[in-house]
Amino acid sequence: MTFRRAAVFAALIASIAVAPTSGAPTNARVPVYFLQGEQLVRVTRPGSSPADAVRALMAGPTPREAARQIRTYVPHGTSVSSVSLVGNLVTLDLNSRFTSGRDPASLLARLAQLVGTATAGDRSLQVQLLVQGRPVSGVFPGVPTESPITFRFLQTPNAPLPPPAREKRLPVDPKLRVVQRQLIVLGYLPAGSADGRLGPQTQEAILAFQKWERLDRTGALDARTKTRLQTATRPTPRNPLAAGKRAEVLLDRQVALLIDGGRVVGAIAVSTGKPSTPTPPGHYHVYAKIERWWSTPFREWLPWAVPFVGGIAFHQYPIVPTFAASHGCVRQVPAVAQMTYDFADVGMPVDVIARS
């Protein structure tokens, strides 16, 4: 494998390396990019060159990292023929396994991992991808790889944030207003939302109620749902004695509870990580609030994001099925995502619970 050390990469590695004052560096480390939830996460491995970093990427996450749902989308069996760095251009030649499969999300994620790793996250370096010695064309959706690309390109949104959907103004149903008032009392709808119209917020509240009560997840105001509403009580948190704000994500029910002072103030229907990319149970804390979070690996917007561990967050998503279907995040429909964002504080505890 050929490699010419360029000053720019050496400077990047020096920023994270711990080397002795003389002789060859023995403690140098290189950054390697994997995924957690909807975002890239950076770990380090021993090494001092792009070749070292790319080889570490092909080796995949450690067992300890995998237990935290840090994962790779690089296909097993991908091998490296050569890596070279000349000036600000990294040229990578991989075998055809790297471009196998047709899932757009997987293809985009593995490309982001590769470019981030090969450049040590430097947005000014360029990467030329070769497969079997030839440039790649038309494989990665929306990303031209015939010529060199940069990490900056992948981190830059390629589409504006979608505008809020225009809601069709539905007729008022006095009977529905009674149901909405019940849902408000039980914590599924915010106060003041009993307008008698079956809009997205009310539909979400009905689905959240059905999930909590373990009814069929129809999202419709069917006979069983109406009957259960007459005797239902407000959801109770796992730890009702805990003070302050916090949230619980109940994986078996696919419901998130927003809790203040031991009382549930919001119960929300969510979709968490699918079996291949599960949301890891555990005790976490909100570490940021981001109105517009760009997913570099999947090249999509994640509005009203409230991340609580690595790249895993509460966020808005246009499609929220009744079952676990995400890459590890906690998806919410647009009608309620901002409510979670407004409720959360940085440092707020979040408990992800497997069975409630």
JOZIRA-V368032 format. One record per pair of residues at least 12 apart in sequence whose ideal C-beta (glycine too) atoms are under 7 Angstrom apart, sorted by sequence separation. I is the first residue (numbers start at 1). J is the second residue. D is the distance in whole Angstrom. If there is no record, write none. Layout:
i=[I	I]
j=[J	J]
d=[D	D]
This chain:
i=[17	32	60	81	98	115	189	207	247	255	256	291	293	303	304	320	16	31	32	81	180	181	189	206	215	246	255	291	302	303	320	30	80	81	180	255	256	315	317	13	16	29	30	79	206	210	213	245	254	255	290	317	29	58	78	79	129	142	189	203	209	254	312	313	314	315	316	13	29	30	57	78	177	188	244	254	289	312	313	29	30	243	254	314	316	28	78	177	206	213	288	28	58	77	78	128	176	188	237	242	286	287	32	58	127	188	241	249	251	287	316	30	31	43	58	75	92	126	127	174	176	180	183	235	237	240	286	293	315	25	30	75	126	173	212	249	285	32	74	126	172	284	32	55	75	125	172	237	284	30	54	75	92	183	314	34	123	170	237	16	90	123	170	236	251	41	54	90	111	122	123	170	235	121	234	249	251	34	51	99	107	108	111	119	123	167	235	36	50	73	98	107	108	167	279	304	36	107	115	303	304	306	13	50	90	92	96	108	116	306	34	35	73	74	88	90	96	115	34	73	88	89	90	91	92	93	94	95	99	104	304	34	35	54	88	92	306	74	89	91	115	50	73	93	99	9	72	212	112	179	211	308	211	212	5	211	3	186	3	182	187	208	3	186	187	271	279	1	179	271	274	277	278	273	274	277	279	271	272	274	289	271	273	271	272	273	212	271	273	289	57	57	289	211	272	286	288	89	208	286	287	57	208	270	271	286	208	270	286	207	270	285	286	54	285	53	54	268	285	286	53	204	285	283	284	53	50	254	268	283	284	254	254	282	281	40	268	280	281	40	266	279	281	35	256	9	40	187	266	187	6	34	42	187	188	2	3	4	8	33	187	1	3	4	6	249	1	2	3	4	258	33	33	32	258	31	31	30	31	245	245	247	249	251	246	251	252	245	246	247	248	249	250	251	252	253	246	249	252	217	248	250	13	12	12	9	238	8	207	238	8	238	204	161	204	204	200	201	200	201	157	162	161	155	158	154	161	157	190	142	165	164	112	112	109	108	109	108	108	105	71	69	69	69	68	39	40	38	39	40	39	69	38	35	38	41	41	40	39	37	38	36	37	36	37	35	36	37	38	37	37	38	36	37]
j=[29	44	72	93	110	127	201	219	259	267	268	303	305	315	316	332	29	44	45	94	193	194	202	219	228	259	268	304	315	316	333	44	94	95	194	269	270	329	331	28	31	44	45	94	221	225	228	260	269	270	305	332	45	74	94	95	145	158	205	219	225	270	328	329	330	331	332	30	46	47	74	95	194	205	261	271	306	329	330	47	48	261	272	332	334	47	97	196	225	232	307	48	78	97	98	148	196	208	257	262	306	307	53	79	148	209	262	270	272	308	337	52	53	65	80	97	114	148	149	196	198	202	205	257	259	262	308	315	337	48	53	98	149	196	235	272	308	56	98	150	196	308	57	80	100	150	197	262	309	56	80	101	118	209	340	61	150	197	264	44	118	151	198	264	279	70	83	119	140	151	152	199	264	151	264	279	281	65	83	131	139	140	143	151	155	199	267	69	83	106	131	140	141	200	312	337	70	141	149	337	338	340	48	85	125	127	131	143	151	341	70	71	109	110	124	126	132	151	71	110	125	126	127	128	129	130	131	132	136	141	341	72	73	92	126	130	344	113	128	130	154	90	113	133	139	50	113	253	154	221	253	350	254	255	49	255	49	232	50	229	234	255	51	234	235	320	328	51	229	321	324	327	328	324	325	328	330	323	324	326	341	324	326	325	326	327	267	326	328	344	113	114	346	269	330	344	346	148	267	345	346	117	268	330	331	346	269	331	347	269	332	347	348	117	348	117	118	332	349	350	118	269	350	349	350	120	118	322	336	351	352	323	324	352	352	112	340	352	353	113	339	352	354	109	330	85	116	264	343	265	85	113	121	266	267	82	83	84	88	113	267	82	84	85	87	330	83	84	85	86	340	116	117	117	343	117	120	120	121	343	345	348	350	352	348	353	354	348	349	350	351	352	353	354	355	356	350	353	356	322	353	356	120	120	122	120	351	122	322	353	125	356	333	292	335	336	333	335	335	336	294	301	301	296	299	296	303	301	339	299	334	334	296	297	297	297	298	298	299	298	277	277	278	280	280	295	296	295	296	297	297	328	298	297	302	310	311	311	311	310	311	310	311	311	312	311	312	313	327	327	328	329	328	329]
d=[6	7	5	4	7	5	7	4	7	6	5	7	4	7	5	6	6	6	5	7	6	5	7	6	6	5	7	6	4	4	5	7	6	7	4	6	5	6	4	6	7	4	6	7	6	6	5	5	7	7	4	7	6	6	6	5	5	6	5	6	7	6	5	5	5	7	6	6	6	4	6	6	5	4	7	6	6	5	7	7	7	6	7	6	5	7	5	4	6	6	5	4	6	5	5	5	5	5	6	6	6	6	6	7	6	5	6	7	6	7	3	5	7	7	6	5	7	4	6	6	6	6	5	6	5	4	5	6	7	6	4	7	7	5	5	6	6	5	7	6	4	4	5	6	5	7	6	7	5	7	6	7	6	7	5	5	6	4	6	6	5	5	6	7	6	6	5	6	5	7	4	7	5	6	6	7	7	7	4	6	6	6	6	5	7	6	5	6	5	5	6	5	6	7	6	4	5	7	7	7	5	6	5	5	6	6	6	7	6	6	5	6	4	5	6	7	6	5	6	4	5	5	5	5	6	4	6	7	6	5	4	5	7	7	6	7	5	6	6	7	6	5	7	6	5	6	7	6	5	6	5	4	5	5	7	5	5	6	7	5	5	6	5	5	6	5	5	5	7	5	5	5	7	6	5	5	7	7	5	7	6	6	5	5	6	7	6	6	4	6	6	7	6	6	6	5	6	6	5	7	7	5	6	5	4	6	4	6	6	4	6	6	5	6	7	5	6	6	6	6	7	6	7	7	5	7	5	7	5	6	7	7	6	6	5	6	7	7	6	7	6	6	5	6	6	6	6	5	7	6	5	7	7	6	5	6	6	6	6	5	5	5	6	6	6	6	6	5	6	6	7	4	5	5	5	7	5	7	6	7	6	7	7	7	6	7	7	5	4	5	5	5	5	5	5	6	7	7	6	4	6	4	7	4	6	6	7	7	7	6	7	7	5	6	5	6	6	4	4	7	5	7	5	5	6	5	7	7	7	6	7	7	5	4	4	6	6	6	6	5	7	7	7	5	6	6	6	5	7	6	7	6	6	6	6	5	6	7	3	6	6	4	4	4	3	7	6	6	5	6	4	5	7	5]
